[in-house]
Amino acid sequence: MTTEHASHLNTDPATAASGAHSPGDGAGAEARRRRTFAVISHPDAGKSTLTEALALHARVISEAGAVHGKAGRKSTVSDWMEMEKARGISVSSTALQFTYDDHVINLVDTPGHSDFSEDTYRVLTAVDAAVMLIDAGKGLEPQTLKLFQVCKHRGIPVVTVINKWDRPGRSPLELLDEIEERIGLIPTPLYWPVGIAGDFRGLLRRSDEGFIRFTRTSGGATVAPEEHLDADAAAAREGDAWQSAVEESELLSETGADHDQEMYLAGQTSPVIFASAMLNFGVRQILDTLVAYAPPPRAREGVDGTSRQVSDPFSAVVFKVQAGMDTAHRDRLAFMRVVSGTFERGMVVTHAQTGRPFATKYALTVFGRDRNTVEDAYPGDIVGLVNANALAPGHTLYSDPRIEFAPIPSFAPEHFAMISARSAGKYKQFRKAIDQLDTEGVVQVLRNDARGDASPVMAAVGPMQFEVVTARMLAEFGVETVVNNLGYTVARETDKESAPGLDRQRGVEVFTRSDGVILALFSDKWRLQYIEKENPELTLRPLVAASD
């Protein structure tokens, strides 16, 4: 970051202290250098493109590519599954780590399709901040709204990026009004666009009315050069476009739309940046903002109410389990977020859910398909543990004293399908594959005595999860499957006492999920309402809804 950038951004006390490593506070000092965040957006808002643009500005990669190979460009480096490349969507979540301005950035990539909301929810348990990416032409869209509600529920502060300003779109003031009216978040732009949507000339830096002028590069494949001008030079250069930007910025100040750090951290306001991830315009300003304002890792509360400070002994929570990332090595990675202390490769820690020791011999950072061995890690870092078969999302690892963090709830599934192996000779591989994908959380797996182990039922938030299961079973286990959709649309948690009574009802079937939870599936919400009314003695509890 140049002095010009730093002069107005480095107001966060945690940032100011990040360079000072006090004796005996190694984990705490390193934690203050960390910024761990996720990007939330509706599909096609440009999330994967922004992920690459951020890595490009941090000089992790030398050339950016867009999904789907558009204009002859490469596949997005953070997307690795063939389905992701073919469809131009993010299905899996990947952790990208890089250094920027003496800070360590942990960007946890999230699935971009609404069918994978549950996986995104897990990711949001592992971050300290979020970037809400909004399409300048479409404004707030359903998936963005859903994910914002998760952030709000979890107390995650949000930086808003209005993307695709290089294309025709809505007026900036209209977009800000929509954010405030629809989600109650007060936008406080740090930068204001010079030029209307579709004529993106640069950004007015609202702190001092400086002008950042961008120059296009070929295909947006490299960092866009920046020219910094004062207000007089900007007025001479851009004329009416600059004057309009100045007037709108002054209007924002009159209405109190200026950044307040306490209100931002409290989730009441959101810093706003206008950008074009495809052209790499405004991307450096996003990184600068995250470094200056996004919170560093903080203490986390355990299920018993005790608090684990970042400088306390090591602890971590597993938020993602993924296999098949390296087809050459058939391995399985458990991604953990370090909560406290220092992680050292090879250390033996305790698995809270089993009480057993867990050795950490193989630990990695993962950037797309690229892997690097981790020797140590600190609060906020994301570490992949190889062949961690005992771990599942929500599990806790720790060094004494004991700590266990709250489990990650499963979403209420809305789609159900029976799955079986096409060939009976593949049954052993089929069972192994189903168990693995279940543990990873790709789908929820339900069983009952009537259907048996050969034909379990998959439960999912969205039907595309079924496609991922069938594609991975074929690619990784050589098992061709048959999937038959079932006529259920609603699930409720029940108990052993109520299960027999529910099983006798028409349009209801009772299953046990792999974690032991008993679920009753209903044909539709009206059937559920009728049974609840006629049988008030039966236990029926709602699950975490995908919109929570």
TIVO-654330 format. One record per residue (C-alpha): x, y, z; residue in three letters. Coordinates in steps of 0.25 Angstrom, whole numbers, padded with zeros to 4 digits, always signed. Example, Ala and Ser with C-alpha at 12.3 -4.5 7.8 and 13.67 -1.06 7.14 Angstrom:
<sites>
+0049-0018+0031ala +0055-0004+0029ser 
</sites>
This chain:
<sites>
+0000+0000+0000met +0005+0014-0003thr +0006+0025+0007thr -0005+0031-0001glu -0014+0019+0001his -0010+0017+0016ala -0012+0031+0020ser -0027+0030+0021his -0029+0015+0022leu -0020+0011+0034asn -0030+0015+0045thr -0033+0002+0051asp -0025+0000+0064pro -0023-0015+0061ala -0016-0011+0048thr -0008-0001+0054ala -0003-0011+0064ala -0001-0022+0054ser +0014-0020+0052gly +0018-0020+0067ala +0021-0034+0072his +0021-0033+0087ser +0029-0044+0094pro +0021-0056+0098gly +0009-0052+0090asp +0013-0059+0077gly -0001-0064+0073ala -0007-0051+0077gly +0002-0042+0069ala +0001-0051+0057glu -0014-0051+0059ala -0014-0036+0058arg -0008-0038+0044arg -0019-0047+0039arg -0031-0044+0031arg -0040-0055+0028thr -0053-0053+0020phe -0062-0059+0010ala -0069-0053-0003val -0084-0055-0003ile -0092-0052-0016ser -0103-0057-0025his -0098-0066-0036pro -0092-0058-0048asp -0089-0046-0039ala -0074-0048-0042gly -0070-0055-0030lys -0060-0065-0036ser -0054-0053-0045thr -0052-0045-0032leu -0045-0056-0025thr -0035-0056-0036glu -0034-0041-0037ala -0031-0040-0022leu -0020-0051-0024ala -0014-0044-0036leu -0013-0031-0028his -0006-0038-0017ala +0004-0044-0027arg +0000-0058-0024val -0003-0060-0039ile +0002-0053-0051ser -0010-0054-0060glu -0025-0054-0057ala -0034-0063-0064gly -0049-0064-0064ala -0058-0076-0063val -0064-0083-0075his -0051-0080-0083gly -0058-0067-0088lys -0050-0059-0099ala -0039-0070-0099gly -0036-0068-0084arg -0033-0079-0074lys -0042-0086-0064ser -0043-0079-0051thr -0031-0084-0042val -0040-0085-0030ser -0050-0095-0037asp -0045-0109-0038trp -0056-0118-0041met -0059-0121-0055glu -0074-0118-0053met -0069-0104-0048glu -0061-0102-0061lys -0072-0106-0070ala -0083-0098-0064arg -0076-0086-0059gly -0080-0087-0045ile -0073-0090-0031ser -0078-0103-0025val -0067-0106-0015ser -0061-0096-0005ser -0046-0094-0006thr -0037-0086+0004ala -0027-0076-0003leu -0016-0070+0006gln -0007-0059+0002phe +0001-0047+0008thr -0003-0033+0005tyr +0004-0021+0011asp +0010-0029+0022asp -0004-0035+0025his -0008-0049+0023val -0021-0050+0015ile -0029-0063+0017asn -0040-0063+0006leu -0050-0074+0008val -0056-0076-0006asp -0071-0080-0005thr -0081-0088-0014pro -0087-0078-0024gly -0100-0086-0026his -0112-0085-0017ser -0113-0100-0017asp -0100-0100-0008phe -0105-0091+0002ser -0102-0101+0013glu -0087-0101+0009asp -0087-0086+0009thr -0093-0086+0023tyr -0081-0095+0028arg -0071-0085+0022val -0077-0073+0028leu -0075-0080+0042thr -0060-0079+0039ala -0058-0064+0035val -0058-0051+0042asp -0063-0042+0031ala -0070-0043+0018ala -0070-0036+0004val -0084-0035-0001met -0083-0034-0016leu -0094-0027-0024ile -0097-0027-0039asp -0098-0012-0043ala -0109-0015-0053gly -0117-0025-0044lys -0115-0020-0030gly -0119-0029-0018leu -0123-0043-0023glu -0129-0054-0015pro -0116-0062-0012gln -0109-0049-0007thr -0121-0046+0002leu -0121-0060+0008lys -0106-0060+0010leu -0106-0046+0016phe -0116-0051+0026gln -0106-0062+0030val -0096-0051+0032cys -0105-0043+0041lys -0109-0055+0049his -0095-0058+0052arg -0090-0044+0054gly -0081-0043+0042ile -0078-0029+0038pro -0080-0027+0023val -0072-0019+0012val -0081-0016+0000thr -0075-0017-0014val -0083-0012-0026ile -0077-0020-0037asn -0078-0018-0052lys -0078-0003-0052trp -0071-0004-0066asp -0085-0009-0072arg -0098-0001-0073pro -0105-0002-0059gly -0114+0006-0049arg -0110+0019-0043ser -0101+0018-0031pro -0110+0026-0022leu -0122+0016-0026glu -0113+0004-0022leu -0110+0010-0008leu -0124+0013-0006asp -0128-0002-0009glu -0118-0007+0001ile -0123+0002+0012glu -0137-0001+0009glu -0137-0016+0007arg -0127-0021+0017ile -0126-0009+0027gly -0111-0007+0025leu -0106+0007+0024ile -0096+0008+0012pro -0084+0017+0015thr -0076+0018+0002pro -0061+0020+0003leu -0060+0022-0012tyr -0070+0028-0022trp -0070+0025-0037pro -0066+0035-0047val -0074+0032-0059gly -0087+0026-0060ile -0089+0010-0060ala -0083+0006-0074gly -0074+0018-0074asp -0064+0015-0062phe -0053+0025-0062arg -0048+0023-0048gly -0051+0026-0033leu -0053+0038-0025leu -0046+0035-0011arg -0056+0042-0002arg -0046+0044+0010ser -0039+0055+0002asp -0045+0056-0012glu -0034+0050-0019gly -0036+0043-0032phe -0031+0029-0035ile -0031+0028-0050arg -0031+0014-0056phe -0025+0009-0070thr -0030-0003-0076arg -0021-0015-0080thr -0023-0025-0090ser -0034-0034-0086gly -0033-0029-0072gly -0022-0040-0070ala -0013-0032-0062thr -0013-0021-0051val -0020-0008-0057ala -0010+0003-0055pro -0014+0014-0046glu -0012+0029-0047glu -0014+0038-0035his -0019+0052-0037leu -0023+0063-0028asp -0037+0070-0029ala -0033+0081-0038asp -0025+0072-0048ala -0037+0062-0048ala -0047+0073-0051ala -0039+0078-0063ala -0037+0063-0068arg -0051+0058-0066glu -0060+0070-0066gly -0075+0068-0063asp -0073+0054-0059ala -0064+0058-0048trp -0073+0069-0044gln -0085+0060-0043ser -0077+0050-0034ala -0072+0062-0025val -0087+0067-0023glu -0092+0053-0020glu -0081+0050-0010ser -0084+0063-0003glu -0099+0059-0003leu -0095+0046+0004leu -0087+0054+0015ser -0099+0063+0017glu -0107+0050+0020thr -0097+0044+0029gly -0093+0033+0020ala -0078+0034+0025asp -0070+0022+0030his -0071+0019+0045asp -0063+0007+0050gln -0071+0004+0062glu -0084+0004+0054met -0078-0005+0043tyr -0073-0015+0053leu -0087-0015+0060ala -0093-0019+0046gly -0100-0006+0045gln -0093+0000+0033thr -0085-0005+0021ser -0073+0002+0014pro -0076+0002-0001val -0066+0001-0012ile -0070+0002-0027phe -0062-0008-0036ala -0060-0016-0048ser -0054-0029-0045ala -0053-0033-0059met -0044-0020-0062leu -0037-0020-0049asn -0043-0006-0046phe -0044-0004-0031gly -0039-0017-0027val -0027-0011-0019arg -0036-0002-0012gln -0044-0014-0007ile -0031-0021-0001leu -0027-0007+0005asp -0041-0006+0012thr -0041-0020+0017leu -0027-0018+0023val -0031-0005+0029ala -0045-0008+0034tyr -0048-0023+0035ala -0047-0029+0049pro -0035-0038+0052pro -0038-0052+0058pro -0045-0051+0072arg -0048-0059+0084ala -0059-0071+0081arg -0068-0076+0092glu -0069-0091+0095gly -0081-0099+0097val -0079-0098+0112asp -0079-0083+0112gly -0064-0082+0113thr -0056-0072+0104ser -0044-0076+0096arg -0035-0064+0094gln -0026-0064+0081val -0014-0064+0090ser -0019-0076+0098asp -0013-0090+0094pro -0017-0096+0081phe -0031-0099+0077ser -0038-0100+0063ala -0051-0103+0057val -0053-0112+0045val -0063-0105+0035phe -0061-0113+0022lys -0057-0127+0018val -0054-0129+0003gln -0048-0141-0004ala -0045-0143-0019gly -0037-0129-0020met -0025-0137-0025asp -0029-0148-0034thr -0015-0154-0034ala -0015-0156-0019his -0029-0160-0015arg -0028-0152-0002asp -0037-0145+0007arg -0035-0131+0013leu -0042-0126+0025ala -0041-0111+0025phe -0040-0105+0039met -0040-0090+0044arg -0030-0087+0055val -0037-0081+0066val -0026-0079+0076ser -0011-0081+0079gly +0000-0086+0069thr -0002-0098+0060phe +0011-0106+0058glu +0011-0117+0047arg +0013-0131+0054gly +0007-0126+0067met -0002-0136+0074val -0016-0130+0078val -0029-0135+0084thr -0041-0138+0076his -0052-0132+0085ala -0063-0141+0079gln -0056-0154+0082thr -0046-0150+0093gly -0035-0157+0085arg -0022-0151+0081pro -0020-0146+0066phe -0007-0145+0059ala -0005-0134+0049thr +0007-0139+0041lys +0001-0135+0028tyr -0004-0120+0027ala -0006-0112+0015leu -0010-0099+0010thr -0018-0100-0003val -0019-0090-0015phe -0028-0097-0025gly -0020-0109-0029arg -0007-0104-0023asp -0003-0109-0009arg +0008-0105+0000asn +0012-0111+0013thr +0009-0103+0026val +0019-0103+0037glu +0011-0093+0046asp -0001-0085+0046ala -0008-0075+0054tyr -0022-0070+0058pro -0030-0067+0045gly -0022-0077+0036asp -0029-0088+0029ile -0021-0101+0029val -0024-0114+0021gly -0021-0127+0029leu -0019-0139+0020val -0026-0152+0021asn -0034-0147+0033ala -0044-0158+0033asn -0049-0156+0047ala -0052-0141+0045leu -0065-0135+0040ala -0071-0121+0039pro -0073-0115+0053gly -0062-0123+0060his -0052-0117+0069thr -0038-0119+0071leu -0030-0114+0083tyr -0018-0114+0092ser -0021-0114+0107asp -0029-0108+0113pro -0041-0114+0107arg -0050-0106+0098ile -0062-0111+0089glu -0068-0101+0080phe -0083-0101+0076ala -0086-0111+0065pro -0090-0106+0051ile -0105-0108+0049pro -0110-0115+0037ser -0120-0107+0028phe -0134-0112+0025ala -0134-0120+0013pro -0144-0118+0002glu -0141-0128-0008his -0140-0143-0006phe -0136-0155-0015ala -0133-0170-0014met -0119-0174-0019ile -0114-0188-0023ser -0102-0194-0030ala -0106-0198-0045arg -0098-0210-0043ser -0099-0219-0031ala -0085-0223-0032gly -0081-0209-0029lys -0088-0209-0015tyr -0076-0208-0007lys -0070-0196-0014gln -0084-0190-0014phe -0085-0191+0001arg -0071-0185+0003lys -0074-0174-0006ala -0088-0170+0000ile -0081-0170+0014asp -0070-0161+0010gln -0079-0151+0003leu -0088-0151+0015asp -0077-0148+0024thr -0072-0137+0015glu -0086-0131+0016gly -0089-0131+0001val -0103-0137+0004val -0110-0142+0016gln -0112-0157+0016val -0124-0163+0022leu -0127-0178+0024arg -0139-0186+0029asn -0141-0201+0030asp -0151-0202+0019ala -0141-0196+0009arg -0129-0203+0014gly -0114-0199+0012asp -0114-0202-0003ala -0124-0190-0006ser -0122-0179+0004pro -0129-0166+0002val -0121-0153-0001met -0126-0140+0005ala -0121-0127+0000ala -0124-0112+0000val -0124-0111-0016gly -0124-0122-0026pro -0111-0119-0032met -0105-0126-0020gln -0110-0139-0026phe -0102-0136-0038glu -0090-0134-0031val -0092-0147-0023val -0094-0155-0036thr -0082-0148-0043ala -0072-0150-0032arg -0077-0165-0030met -0074-0168-0044leu -0061-0160-0045ala -0055-0164-0032glu -0060-0178-0029phe -0064-0183-0042gly -0079-0185-0038val -0090-0182-0047glu -0103-0179-0040thr -0118-0178-0042val -0125-0166-0035val -0140-0166-0033asn -0146-0153-0028asn -0156-0155-0016leu -0169-0147-0014gly -0165-0141-0001tyr -0163-0126+0001thr -0162-0123+0016val -0154-0129+0027ala -0156-0128+0042arg -0148-0134+0054glu -0155-0143+0062thr -0152-0154+0073asp -0152-0169+0076lys -0166-0168+0083glu -0173-0160+0072ser -0166-0168+0060ala -0176-0180+0060pro -0188-0171+0060gly -0183-0162+0049leu -0179-0175+0041asp -0194-0179+0040arg -0198-0166+0034gln -0201-0164+0019arg -0191-0156+0012gly -0180-0157+0023val -0167-0166+0024glu -0158-0166+0036val -0143-0167+0034phe -0130-0167+0043thr -0119-0157+0038arg -0105-0162+0039ser -0103-0153+0051asp -0114-0160+0059gly -0125-0149+0057val -0138-0155+0053ile -0145-0148+0042leu -0160-0149+0037ala -0162-0145+0022leu -0175-0140+0018phe -0181-0139+0004ser -0184-0124+0005asp -0186-0113+0016lys -0201-0115+0016trp -0199-0130+0020arg -0190-0125+0031leu -0200-0115+0036gln -0211-0125+0036tyr -0203-0135+0044ile -0198-0125+0054glu -0213-0120+0056lys -0218-0134+0058glu -0207-0140+0066asn -0202-0129+0075pro -0195-0140+0084glu -0185-0143+0073leu -0171-0137+0073thr -0168-0128+0061leu -0157-0118+0062arg -0153-0109+0050pro -0138-0110+0045leu -0129-0098+0042val -0136-0092+0030ala -0127-0089+0017ala -0132-0074+0019ser -0127-0073+0033asp 
</sites>
